[in-house]
Amino acid sequence: MSLPAPRVRSFAAGINSRGLWTLFLRGFTRFLRFATEGIGGTLVSALLFLAVFVFAWSGDSGPVPGVSLPAFVAPGLVAFSLSLNAYGNAAFPLIFDKLEGIIGDMLMAPLTPAELVAGYVLAAAAGGLITGAAVLAAMSLFVALPIADPLLLLAYGLLGSLLFALLGFITGLWAEKWDRYSAVETFLILPLGLLSGTFFAIETLPPLGQQIIQANPVFYLVDGIRGAVIGHSYTSPEWGLAILTALAALFWLIAWRLVVRGYKIRP
């Protein structure tokens, strides 16, 4: 009995959905495997930050009238945790795959550059979103967080996770060793998070300081999540969403173009 001749597999709409889903599951399973460190460590750090403000706070209101200081700070910590986790979830696996030579298998798979980027980035963004949700749920046990607009919160969470996952992917392409990954986290990601209005109200700053803070894209993520949670923000939700969407589109284009060129992933 003769075997049927092999057939060329066709992809619906030109997209290798099975390959993309497999790559996504690979990254997401890796995130779940290290969930104790990824989610648990981030959760403990965020709660420690919150505890400092709870113990230091004395009064009935924080920077916003009628809102306590812990309630003002908590949404910013959620945004910070979400973005930092999404960044690491994208950068760490890509650097590991490059150093171990696994990236060659990814390049030989029937995946387009766009699908390769999407597989890494979407898995990292999903991990960041789950981490942010876990931090928000944990903080809700200690601080009254009313969640003024759940849909807006989800929109900002998705965009923030995607934006920093893309930044992590670009970092992973650029980094040839772990010290470069740490350098970007230390000298870019952490300063952007700490100088984003997470711990203070921007109207307390001089005009120049307010302009500098508003030039930080993380400010719009923090401000948007804060507005969605406690109902107070310094900028309009539409403006913040537009800025984050534009940055995510720009980072996607950069990441895609670098993969097309084989930047530091091809000999």
FITORVEX-223756 format. One record per residue: residue number from 1; residue in one letter; x, y, z of N, C-alpha, C in turn. Coordinates in steps of 0.1 Angstrom, whole numbers, padded with zeros to 4 digits, always signed. Last residue first. Example, Ala and Ser with C-alpha at 12.3 -4.5 7.8 and 13.67 -1.06 7.14 Angstrom:
SITE  resi  resn     nx     ny     nz    cax    cay    caz     cx     cy     cz
SITE     2     S  +0128  -0022  +0071  +0137  -0011  +0071  +0129  +0000  +0079
SITE     1     A  +0132  -0057  +0078  +0123  -0045  +0078  +0132  -0033  +0078
! end
This chain:
SITE  resi  resn     nx     ny     nz    cax    cay    caz     cx     cy     cz
SITE   267     P  +0233  +0346  +0120  +0248  +0347  +0119  +0252  +0356  +0107
SITE   266     R  +0206  +0362  +0135  +0211  +0354  +0124  +0226  +0356  +0123
SITE   265     I  +0200  +0379  +0155  +0195  +0366  +0157  +0199  +0357  +0145
SITE   264     K  +0208  +0405  +0151  +0214  +0398  +0162  +0208  +0385  +0165
SITE   263     Y  +0183  +0410  +0130  +0192  +0418  +0139  +0196  +0409  +0151
SITE   262     G  +0169  +0403  +0107  +0177  +0393  +0114  +0186  +0399  +0124
SITE   261     R  +0152  +0420  +0094  +0166  +0421  +0091  +0175  +0411  +0098
SITE   260     V  +0129  +0412  +0106  +0130  +0410  +0092  +0145  +0411  +0088
SITE   259     V  +0134  +0420  +0132  +0133  +0406  +0130  +0135  +0403  +0115
SITE   258     L  +0133  +0448  +0129  +0145  +0442  +0133  +0146  +0427  +0131
SITE   257     R  +0106  +0451  +0121  +0117  +0454  +0111  +0130  +0448  +0116
SITE   256     W  +0093  +0444  +0145  +0091  +0436  +0132  +0102  +0439  +0122
SITE   255     A  +0102  +0464  +0162  +0105  +0450  +0165  +0103  +0441  +0152
SITE   254     I  +0092  +0487  +0149  +0106  +0485  +0151  +0110  +0471  +0154
SITE   253     L  +0064  +0482  +0150  +0071  +0484  +0137  +0086  +0482  +0139
SITE   252     W  +0060  +0481  +0178  +0057  +0469  +0170  +0064  +0470  +0156
SITE   251     F  +0067  +0507  +0185  +0075  +0496  +0189  +0073  +0484  +0182
SITE   250     L  +0045  +0520  +0172  +0059  +0523  +0168  +0068  +0512  +0172
SITE   249     A  +0023  +0509  +0186  +0024  +0507  +0171  +0038  +0510  +0166
SITE   248     A  +0029  +0519  +0211  +0028  +0504  +0209  +0030  +0501  +0194
SITE   247     L  +0026  +0546  +0207  +0039  +0541  +0211  +0040  +0526  +0208
SITE   246     A  -0001  +0548  +0200  +0009  +0552  +0191  +0022  +0546  +0194
SITE   245     T  -0013  +0539  +0224  -0015  +0531  +0212  -0004  +0535  +0201
SITE   244     L  -0004  +0558  +0242  +0000  +0545  +0244  -0002  +0536  +0232
SITE   243     I  -0018  +0581  +0231  -0004  +0581  +0232  +0002  +0566  +0234
SITE   242     A  -0045  +0572  +0233  -0040  +0575  +0220  -0024  +0575  +0221
SITE   241     L  -0049  +0570  +0261  -0050  +0558  +0252  -0044  +0560  +0238
SITE   240     G  -0046  +0597  +0268  -0037  +0587  +0273  -0037  +0574  +0264
SITE   239     W  -0068  +0608  +0255  -0055  +0613  +0252  -0044  +0602  +0256
SITE   238     E  -0089  +0595  +0267  -0087  +0593  +0253  -0073  +0597  +0249
SITE   237     P  -0088  +0603  +0294  -0085  +0589  +0291  -0082  +0587  +0276
SITE   236     S  -0071  +0634  +0300  -0083  +0627  +0295  -0079  +0613  +0292
SITE   235     T  -0051  +0637  +0331  -0053  +0639  +0316  -0066  +0631  +0312
SITE   234     Y  -0053  +0631  +0357  -0049  +0645  +0354  -0050  +0648  +0339
SITE   233     S  -0081  +0614  +0373  -0069  +0614  +0365  -0066  +0629  +0361
SITE   232     H  -0101  +0594  +0393  -0094  +0607  +0392  -0082  +0605  +0383
SITE   231     G  -0113  +0570  +0398  -0121  +0580  +0391  -0114  +0594  +0391
SITE   230     I  -0099  +0548  +0407  -0105  +0557  +0417  -0113  +0569  +0411
SITE   229     V  -0095  +0533  +0383  -0097  +0527  +0396  -0104  +0536  +0405
SITE   228     A  -0092  +0549  +0361  -0101  +0538  +0359  -0105  +0532  +0373
SITE   227     G  -0072  +0567  +0370  -0085  +0572  +0367  -0096  +0561  +0366
SITE   226     R  -0051  +0548  +0372  -0056  +0555  +0385  -0070  +0561  +0382
SITE   225     I  -0048  +0542  +0346  -0052  +0531  +0355  -0057  +0538  +0368
SITE   224     G  -0039  +0567  +0336  -0051  +0561  +0331  -0056  +0550  +0340
SITE   223     D  -0016  +0572  +0351  -0027  +0581  +0352  -0040  +0575  +0347
SITE   222     V  +0000  +0551  +0342  -0003  +0552  +0356  -0016  +0561  +0358
SITE   221     L  +0001  +0557  +0315  -0003  +0544  +0319  -0008  +0545  +0334
SITE   220     Y  +0012  +0583  +0316  -0002  +0581  +0310  -0007  +0567  +0314
SITE   219     F  +0037  +0578  +0326  +0028  +0586  +0334  +0014  +0584  +0329
SITE   218     V  +0051  +0564  +0307  +0045  +0556  +0318  +0036  +0565  +0327
SITE   217     P  +0061  +0584  +0290  +0049  +0576  +0286  +0043  +0568  +0297
SITE   216     N  +0070  +0616  +0301  +0072  +0601  +0304  +0060  +0593  +0300
SITE   215     A  +0062  +0641  +0299  +0069  +0635  +0287  +0072  +0621  +0289
SITE   214     Q  +0052  +0647  +0323  +0042  +0644  +0313  +0049  +0640  +0300
SITE   213     I  +0076  +0652  +0337  +0068  +0640  +0340  +0058  +0636  +0329
SITE   212     I  +0083  +0676  +0325  +0092  +0664  +0324  +0084  +0652  +0326
SITE   211     Q  +0062  +0693  +0332  +0064  +0690  +0318  +0073  +0678  +0316
SITE   210     Q  +0065  +0693  +0360  +0053  +0688  +0354  +0055  +0684  +0339
SITE   209     G  +0090  +0706  +0362  +0089  +0692  +0366  +0076  +0686  +0361
SITE   208     L  +0082  +0732  +0353  +0092  +0724  +0345  +0091  +0709  +0349
SITE   207     P  +0064  +0740  +0373  +0060  +0738  +0359  +0069  +0729  +0351
SITE   206     P  +0070  +0719  +0403  +0070  +0732  +0395  +0067  +0729  +0381
SITE   205     L  +0045  +0697  +0418  +0058  +0700  +0411  +0058  +0713  +0405
SITE   204     T  +0020  +0692  +0425  +0029  +0696  +0436  +0042  +0700  +0430
SITE   203     E  +0007  +0681  +0404  +0005  +0695  +0406  +0014  +0701  +0417
SITE   202     I  +0013  +0654  +0405  +0022  +0662  +0396  +0019  +0677  +0399
SITE   201     A  +0015  +0636  +0435  +0006  +0643  +0425  +0015  +0653  +0418
SITE   200     F  +0033  +0604  +0438  +0031  +0619  +0441  +0021  +0625  +0431
SITE   199     F  +0039  +0579  +0430  +0039  +0582  +0444  +0036  +0596  +0448
SITE   198     T  +0036  +0579  +0402  +0030  +0568  +0410  +0029  +0572  +0425
SITE   197     G  +0047  +0597  +0385  +0035  +0601  +0392  +0029  +0590  +0401
SITE   196     S  +0069  +0586  +0374  +0057  +0585  +0365  +0045  +0591  +0373
SITE   195     L  +0094  +0578  +0382  +0092  +0592  +0379  +0079  +0593  +0370
SITE   194     L  +0094  +0550  +0385  +0095  +0558  +0397  +0092  +0573  +0395
SITE   193     G  +0093  +0542  +0358  +0083  +0539  +0367  +0083  +0548  +0379
SITE   192     L  +0117  +0553  +0347  +0104  +0557  +0341  +0092  +0554  +0350
SITE   191     P  +0136  +0540  +0364  +0134  +0554  +0364  +0121  +0559  +0358
SITE   190     L  +0131  +0512  +0355  +0128  +0517  +0368  +0127  +0532  +0370
SITE   189     I  +0138  +0514  +0326  +0125  +0509  +0331  +0122  +0514  +0345
SITE   188     L  +0165  +0525  +0326  +0154  +0530  +0318  +0140  +0527  +0325
SITE   187     F  +0184  +0514  +0343  +0186  +0528  +0339  +0175  +0534  +0330
SITE   186     T  +0175  +0488  +0348  +0180  +0497  +0359  +0180  +0511  +0355
SITE   185     E  +0168  +0477  +0324  +0159  +0476  +0335  +0162  +0487  +0345
SITE   184     V  +0192  +0480  +0310  +0180  +0487  +0305  +0169  +0487  +0316
SITE   183     A  +0209  +0464  +0325  +0212  +0478  +0324  +0199  +0486  +0319
SITE   182     S  +0199  +0438  +0323  +0198  +0445  +0336  +0200  +0460  +0335
SITE   181     Y  +0205  +0434  +0295  +0191  +0434  +0300  +0190  +0441  +0313
SITE   180     R  +0233  +0436  +0297  +0225  +0446  +0290  +0211  +0446  +0293
SITE   179     D  +0239  +0413  +0312  +0242  +0426  +0318  +0235  +0438  +0310
SITE   178     W  +0234  +0391  +0297  +0224  +0395  +0307  +0226  +0408  +0313
SITE   177     K  +0242  +0398  +0262  +0244  +0392  +0275  +0234  +0397  +0285
SITE   176     E  +0231  +0411  +0241  +0239  +0399  +0238  +0243  +0391  +0251
SITE   175     A  +0202  +0428  +0233  +0211  +0424  +0244  +0218  +0411  +0240
SITE   174     W  +0184  +0433  +0212  +0197  +0440  +0213  +0207  +0434  +0222
SITE   173     L  +0163  +0415  +0217  +0171  +0414  +0204  +0184  +0421  +0205
SITE   172     G  +0155  +0424  +0242  +0160  +0410  +0240  +0168  +0408  +0227
SITE   171     T  +0146  +0449  +0236  +0158  +0448  +0244  +0164  +0434  +0243
SITE   170     I  +0124  +0441  +0221  +0134  +0449  +0214  +0147  +0448  +0222
SITE   169     F  +0109  +0429  +0241  +0113  +0421  +0230  +0125  +0428  +0222
SITE   168     G  +0104  +0450  +0259  +0113  +0439  +0263  +0118  +0431  +0251
SITE   167     L  +0088  +0465  +0243  +0101  +0471  +0247  +0110  +0460  +0252
SITE   166     L  +0066  +0447  +0241  +0074  +0451  +0229  +0087  +0457  +0232
SITE   165     A  +0059  +0448  +0268  +0063  +0435  +0262  +0071  +0438  +0249
SITE   164     F  +0051  +0474  +0270  +0063  +0470  +0277  +0068  +0456  +0273
SITE   163     L  +0027  +0473  +0254  +0038  +0483  +0251  +0051  +0478  +0258
SITE   162     L  +0012  +0453  +0265  +0017  +0452  +0251  +0028  +0461  +0249
SITE   161     S  +0006  +0464  +0290  +0013  +0451  +0289  +0019  +0450  +0275
SITE   160     G  -0008  +0488  +0282  +0005  +0489  +0290  +0013  +0476  +0289
SITE   159     L  -0030  +0477  +0269  -0020  +0485  +0262  -0007  +0486  +0269
SITE   158     L  -0042  +0463  +0290  -0038  +0456  +0277  -0028  +0464  +0270
SITE   157     G  -0047  +0483  +0308  -0039  +0472  +0312  -0034  +0464  +0300
SITE   156     Y  -0064  +0500  +0294  -0051  +0505  +0298  -0042  +0493  +0302
SITE   155     A  -0086  +0483  +0292  -0080  +0489  +0280  -0065  +0493  +0283
SITE   154     L  -0093  +0477  +0318  -0088  +0466  +0310  -0081  +0472  +0297
SITE   153     L  -0101  +0503  +0326  -0090  +0496  +0333  -0084  +0485  +0324
SITE   152     L  -0123  +0507  +0310  -0111  +0515  +0308  -0099  +0509  +0315
SITE   151     L  -0139  +0487  +0321  -0135  +0486  +0307  -0123  +0495  +0304
SITE   150     P  -0143  +0497  +0348  -0136  +0484  +0345  -0131  +0483  +0331
SITE   149     D  -0142  +0524  +0364  -0144  +0521  +0350  -0137  +0508  +0347
SITE   148     A  -0137  +0525  +0392  -0147  +0534  +0387  -0151  +0530  +0372
SITE   147     I  -0129  +0508  +0416  -0129  +0504  +0402  -0140  +0512  +0395
SITE   146     P  -0125  +0513  +0444  -0138  +0512  +0439  -0139  +0507  +0424
SITE   145     L  -0106  +0501  +0469  -0104  +0505  +0455  -0117  +0503  +0447
SITE   144     A  -0094  +0503  +0500  -0107  +0504  +0493  -0104  +0510  +0479
SITE   143     V  -0069  +0481  +0508  -0073  +0494  +0505  -0086  +0494  +0497
SITE   142     F  -0066  +0454  +0513  -0061  +0463  +0523  -0065  +0477  +0521
SITE   141     L  -0076  +0440  +0491  -0078  +0434  +0505  -0075  +0444  +0516
SITE   140     S  -0066  +0452  +0469  -0080  +0455  +0473  -0084  +0449  +0486
SITE   139     M  -0041  +0441  +0466  -0042  +0454  +0473  -0057  +0458  +0477
SITE   138     A  -0048  +0418  +0453  -0042  +0417  +0466  -0043  +0430  +0474
SITE   137     A  -0059  +0427  +0429  -0067  +0419  +0438  -0062  +0419  +0452
SITE   136     L  -0036  +0440  +0418  -0048  +0448  +0421  -0057  +0440  +0431
SITE   135     V  -0019  +0418  +0415  -0015  +0429  +0424  -0027  +0437  +0428
SITE   134     A  -0033  +0403  +0396  -0031  +0397  +0409  -0027  +0408  +0420
SITE   133     A  -0033  +0421  +0375  -0046  +0417  +0381  -0044  +0411  +0395
SITE   132     G  -0006  +0421  +0369  -0012  +0433  +0373  -0026  +0430  +0380
SITE   131     T  -0003  +0394  +0361  +0004  +0399  +0373  -0002  +0412  +0378
SITE   130     I  -0018  +0394  +0338  -0022  +0385  +0349  -0015  +0390  +0362
SITE   129     L  -0003  +0411  +0322  -0017  +0415  +0326  -0022  +0406  +0338
SITE   128     G  +0021  +0398  +0319  +0021  +0411  +0326  +0007  +0414  +0331
SITE   127     G  +0012  +0375  +0305  +0018  +0374  +0318  +0018  +0387  +0326
SITE   126     A  +0004  +0388  +0281  -0006  +0381  +0289  -0001  +0379  +0304
SITE   125     A  +0028  +0398  +0273  +0018  +0407  +0276  +0007  +0401  +0285
SITE   124     A  +0042  +0374  +0266  +0047  +0383  +0277  +0036  +0392  +0282
SITE   123     A  +0025  +0365  +0246  +0027  +0357  +0258  +0032  +0365  +0269
SITE   122     L  +0029  +0386  +0227  +0016  +0383  +0233  +0016  +0374  +0245
SITE   121     V  +0057  +0384  +0221  +0051  +0396  +0227  +0038  +0393  +0234
SITE   120     Y  +0061  +0359  +0209  +0068  +0363  +0221  +0061  +0374  +0228
SITE   119     G  +0042  +0360  +0187  +0042  +0349  +0197  +0049  +0352  +0210
SITE   118     A  +0048  +0384  +0174  +0035  +0382  +0181  +0036  +0371  +0191
SITE   117     V  +0073  +0378  +0162  +0072  +0389  +0172  +0059  +0387  +0180
SITE   116     L  +0064  +0357  +0145  +0075  +0355  +0155  +0074  +0365  +0166
SITE   115     E  +0046  +0370  +0129  +0042  +0359  +0138  +0052  +0356  +0149
SITE   114     A  +0064  +0387  +0115  +0053  +0393  +0123  +0048  +0382  +0133
SITE   113     P  +0081  +0369  +0102  +0086  +0378  +0112  +0075  +0384  +0121
SITE   112     T  +0063  +0338  +0100  +0067  +0350  +0094  +0073  +0359  +0105
SITE   111     L  +0072  +0304  +0103  +0066  +0316  +0109  +0071  +0328  +0103
SITE   110     P  +0080  +0275  +0102  +0072  +0283  +0092  +0064  +0294  +0098
SITE   109     A  +0113  +0276  +0118  +0098  +0273  +0118  +0091  +0281  +0108
SITE   108     M  +0137  +0287  +0118  +0135  +0277  +0108  +0120  +0272  +0108
SITE   107     L  +0136  +0304  +0140  +0138  +0310  +0127  +0135  +0300  +0116
SITE   106     M  +0134  +0286  +0161  +0123  +0295  +0159  +0124  +0301  +0145
SITE   105     D  +0159  +0274  +0160  +0147  +0266  +0157  +0135  +0275  +0154
SITE   104     G  +0175  +0296  +0167  +0177  +0290  +0153  +0164  +0281  +0150
SITE   103     I  +0171  +0300  +0193  +0164  +0309  +0184  +0165  +0304  +0169
SITE   102     I  +0186  +0283  +0208  +0172  +0279  +0205  +0166  +0288  +0194
SITE   101     G  +0210  +0290  +0217  +0210  +0286  +0204  +0196  +0281  +0199
SITE   100     E  +0213  +0301  +0242  +0213  +0287  +0241  +0211  +0281  +0227
SITE    99     L  +0211  +0328  +0236  +0223  +0323  +0243  +0224  +0308  +0242
SITE    98     K  +0185  +0330  +0226  +0197  +0334  +0218  +0209  +0328  +0223
SITE    97     D  +0169  +0322  +0247  +0168  +0314  +0234  +0180  +0318  +0225
SITE    96     F  +0175  +0342  +0265  +0178  +0328  +0268  +0179  +0320  +0255
SITE    95     I  +0164  +0364  +0252  +0179  +0364  +0255  +0183  +0349  +0258
SITE    94     L  +0137  +0356  +0253  +0144  +0359  +0240  +0159  +0358  +0242
SITE    93     P  +0130  +0355  +0280  +0130  +0343  +0272  +0138  +0344  +0258
SITE    92     F  +0136  +0383  +0288  +0143  +0371  +0294  +0142  +0359  +0285
SITE    91     A  +0118  +0400  +0274  +0132  +0401  +0272  +0139  +0388  +0277
SITE    90     A  +0091  +0393  +0282  +0095  +0393  +0268  +0110  +0392  +0266
SITE    89     N  +0091  +0394  +0310  +0085  +0382  +0303  +0089  +0381  +0288
SITE    88     G  +0100  +0420  +0315  +0109  +0408  +0318  +0104  +0396  +0311
SITE    87     Y  +0077  +0435  +0306  +0091  +0437  +0300  +0100  +0425  +0302
SITE    86     A  +0058  +0425  +0323  +0056  +0423  +0308  +0070  +0425  +0302
SITE    85     N  +0067  +0435  +0348  +0066  +0420  +0345  +0065  +0417  +0330
SITE    84     L  +0066  +0462  +0345  +0079  +0456  +0347  +0079  +0441  +0344
SITE    83     S  +0039  +0466  +0340  +0048  +0470  +0330  +0062  +0463  +0332
SITE    82     L  +0027  +0457  +0365  +0023  +0451  +0352  +0033  +0454  +0341
SITE    81     S  +0039  +0473  +0384  +0041  +0459  +0384  +0038  +0452  +0371
SITE    80     F  +0029  +0498  +0376  +0044  +0496  +0376  +0047  +0481  +0376
SITE    79     A  +0002  +0495  +0379  +0007  +0498  +0366  +0022  +0495  +0365
SITE    78     V  +0001  +0491  +0407  -0004  +0481  +0397  +0002  +0483  +0383
SITE    77     L  +0011  +0514  +0416  +0019  +0502  +0418  +0014  +0491  +0409
SITE    76     G  -0010  +0531  +0408  +0003  +0533  +0402  +0012  +0521  +0404
SITE    75     P  -0031  +0522  +0425  -0031  +0520  +0410  -0018  +0522  +0403
SITE    74     A  -0019  +0530  +0451  -0021  +0516  +0447  -0023  +0514  +0432
SITE    73     V  -0019  +0557  +0457  -0007  +0551  +0453  -0009  +0537  +0447
SITE    72     F  -0045  +0563  +0465  -0039  +0571  +0454  -0027  +0564  +0448
SITE    71     A  -0049  +0546  +0486  -0057  +0544  +0475  -0052  +0552  +0462
SITE    70     P  -0029  +0557  +0504  -0028  +0544  +0499  -0036  +0541  +0486
SITE    69     L  -0041  +0583  +0508  -0029  +0582  +0501  -0026  +0568  +0496
SITE    68     S  -0077  +0585  +0500  -0066  +0583  +0509  -0053  +0581  +0501
SITE    67     V  -0097  +0610  +0488  -0090  +0598  +0485  -0078  +0596  +0494
SITE    66     G  -0106  +0635  +0494  -0115  +0624  +0496  -0110  +0611  +0492
SITE    65     P  -0085  +0652  +0472  -0095  +0653  +0482  -0105  +0641  +0483
SITE    64     V  -0054  +0638  +0465  -0067  +0640  +0459  -0077  +0641  +0471
SITE    63     P  -0032  +0632  +0482  -0031  +0643  +0472  -0045  +0647  +0466
SITE    62     G  -0054  +0621  +0508  -0041  +0621  +0502  -0040  +0633  +0493
SITE    61     S  -0070  +0623  +0540  -0070  +0624  +0526  -0056  +0625  +0521
SITE    60     D  -0068  +0621  +0567  -0080  +0616  +0561  -0080  +0616  +0546
SITE    59     G  -0038  +0610  +0583  -0047  +0620  +0578  -0059  +0613  +0571
SITE    58     S  -0008  +0596  +0576  -0016  +0601  +0588  -0025  +0612  +0583
SITE    57     W  +0013  +0572  +0564  +0001  +0581  +0561  -0006  +0584  +0574
SITE    56     A  +0032  +0553  +0569  +0036  +0567  +0569  +0024  +0577  +0568
SITE    55     F  +0018  +0529  +0566  +0023  +0532  +0579  +0027  +0547  +0580
SITE    54     V  +0011  +0532  +0539  +0001  +0530  +0549  +0006  +0534  +0562
SITE    53     F  +0036  +0533  +0527  +0027  +0545  +0526  +0016  +0544  +0536
SITE    52     V  +0046  +0508  +0532  +0054  +0520  +0536  +0044  +0532  +0537
SITE    51     A  +0027  +0491  +0520  +0028  +0491  +0535  +0036  +0504  +0540
SITE    50     L  +0033  +0495  +0493  +0020  +0500  +0498  +0021  +0501  +0513
SITE    49     F  +0058  +0482  +0492  +0057  +0496  +0489  +0044  +0502  +0495
SITE    48     L  +0049  +0457  +0498  +0058  +0463  +0507  +0058  +0478  +0505
SITE    47     L  +0033  +0451  +0476  +0026  +0452  +0490  +0036  +0459  +0500
SITE    46     A  +0052  +0450  +0456  +0042  +0460  +0456  +0035  +0462  +0469
SITE    45     S  +0067  +0428  +0465  +0074  +0441  +0464  +0063  +0452  +0464
SITE    44     V  +0048  +0407  +0464  +0054  +0411  +0477  +0060  +0424  +0476
SITE    43     L  +0043  +0407  +0436  +0032  +0410  +0445  +0038  +0414  +0459
SITE    42     T  +0068  +0399  +0425  +0062  +0413  +0422  +0051  +0417  +0432
SITE    41     G  +0069  +0373  +0436  +0079  +0384  +0439  +0074  +0398  +0436
SITE    40     G  +0046  +0361  +0424  +0048  +0362  +0439  +0058  +0373  +0443
SITE    39     I  +0051  +0363  +0396  +0039  +0369  +0402  +0041  +0371  +0417
SITE    38     G  +0078  +0352  +0394  +0072  +0363  +0386  +0061  +0370  +0392
SITE    37     E  +0081  +0331  +0412  +0090  +0343  +0413  +0084  +0355  +0405
SITE    36     T  +0058  +0316  +0406  +0061  +0319  +0420  +0070  +0331  +0421
SITE    35     A  +0059  +0312  +0379  +0049  +0322  +0384  +0052  +0325  +0399
SITE    34     F  +0073  +0297  +0361  +0081  +0306  +0371  +0071  +0316  +0377
SITE    33     R  +0054  +0285  +0347  +0064  +0277  +0354  +0071  +0285  +0364
SITE    32     L  +0041  +0306  +0334  +0034  +0299  +0345  +0044  +0291  +0353
SITE    31     F  +0060  +0313  +0315  +0056  +0323  +0325  +0050  +0316  +0337
SITE    30     R  +0060  +0290  +0300  +0072  +0293  +0307  +0069  +0303  +0318
SITE    29     T  +0035  +0292  +0290  +0038  +0281  +0299  +0050  +0283  +0307
SITE    28     F  +0039  +0314  +0273  +0029  +0315  +0284  +0032  +0304  +0294
SITE    27     G  +0057  +0304  +0254  +0060  +0315  +0262  +0051  +0316  +0275
SITE    26     R  +0041  +0282  +0243  +0055  +0280  +0248  +0059  +0291  +0258
SITE    25     L  +0018  +0296  +0234  +0017  +0286  +0246  +0031  +0283  +0252
SITE    24     F  +0030  +0310  +0213  +0024  +0317  +0224  +0023  +0308  +0236
SITE    23     L  +0037  +0289  +0196  +0048  +0298  +0202  +0042  +0305  +0214
SITE    22     T  +0012  +0278  +0191  +0022  +0270  +0197  +0033  +0279  +0204
SITE    21     W  +0000  +0300  +0177  -0006  +0295  +0190  +0004  +0287  +0198
SITE    20     L  +0016  +0300  +0155  +0016  +0312  +0163  +0011  +0308  +0177
SITE    19     G  +0011  +0275  +0144  +0024  +0278  +0148  +0025  +0290  +0157
SITE    18     R  -0017  +0279  +0139  -0012  +0268  +0148  +0002  +0271  +0153
SITE    17     S  -0017  +0300  +0121  -0024  +0302  +0134  -0019  +0291  +0143
SITE    16     N  -0001  +0315  +0099  +0001  +0302  +0105  -0004  +0302  +0119
SITE    15     I  -0020  +0332  +0075  -0015  +0332  +0089  -0013  +0318  +0094
SITE    14     G  -0033  +0334  +0051  -0019  +0336  +0051  -0013  +0336  +0065
SITE    13     A  -0059  +0327  +0055  -0056  +0341  +0054  -0041  +0344  +0055
SITE    12     A  -0048  +0296  +0066  -0059  +0305  +0064  -0055  +0319  +0065
SITE    11     F  -0022  +0280  +0048  -0026  +0287  +0060  -0038  +0296  +0057
SITE    10     S  -0015  +0247  +0037  -0020  +0260  +0034  -0024  +0267  +0047
SITE     9     R  +0011  +0224  +0032  +0001  +0229  +0041  -0002  +0244  +0037
SITE     8     V  +0015  +0203  +0005  +0020  +0216  +0011  +0008  +0221  +0020
SITE     7     R  +0015  +0168  +0011  +0009  +0180  +0006  +0015  +0193  +0013
SITE     6     P  +0030  +0137  +0001  +0029  +0149  +0011  +0023  +0161  +0004
SITE     5     A  +0010  +0111  -0012  +0021  +0121  -0014  +0019  +0132  -0004
SITE     4     P  +0001  +0083  +0007  -0002  +0094  -0001  +0009  +0104  -0001
SITE     3     L  +0019  +0051  +0004  +0015  +0063  +0012  +0011  +0075  +0003
SITE     2     S  +0007  +0021  -0010  +0015  +0033  -0011  +0010  +0044  -0002
SITE     1     M  +0008  -0012  +0000  +0000  +0000  +0000  +0009  +0012  +0000
! end
